[in-house]
Amino acid sequence: RRSSVAEFSADAAEDGVVAMLGEGALEEEDDDVGGDGGTNGMVLHEFVSALIRLAWTTYSNQGGGIGPRLTSLIEKALLPRCAHMVSMEDSFDETWVSRRVQAVTRYYIPAIVKIFAHFAAADKSITGDAGQMSLPELVYMFKAGSMLDDQLTPLQMTSIFTRINAMSFEKGGDEDAQELDETEFVELLGRACNIKIPESNRHGEPFEHTWQSFLQLIFIPTYNKLIKQGKTTMK
């Protein structure tokens, strides 16, 4: 995964951490040790190398070897800036498991699962479990139903997909971290609804009302129509 040098440097600078890295620090690694991320990004080994160099230069008054300096960089600069990225919890977690939201979910699950089954088999080139939905199938589904917009972007869908798989894997309930099962898809749909119709657009209504309206008036009618039209297969 590539990391933006500019984003990392900007965050670090705000804490007084200034990277004293020349161009050579980004370019000296070659394809013989895993390739590189080019001039505008880093692959993993470059990122680790940059952290080590950054720690050595920035925490020179720490004393000792690279160990204490690297620890200081991670604990004082890196983790405080990235805590929200590595945490598996967010403000929607509590909302999603609430009694009223789950009551709405249970009521509509049969209709959601029926739709899921059709689009989980959208990619005929995959000879795998038809009861699992891949990321390409998910993106195709949301594009076919015109669900993606300025609020809910393909990048956000990818992020939700990755997050839910990661959480399921941590809990030990996910046999395939590259695809969604029915339960994971239902949660993804709830999170997508939360992003597509943010709290600022709900006029004070609780999420369970928004969730029910989304399913009853938008999601289920849209995809039942696509199923009837036979538009459930990726071209």
Disulfide bonds with the S-S distance in Angstrom:
none
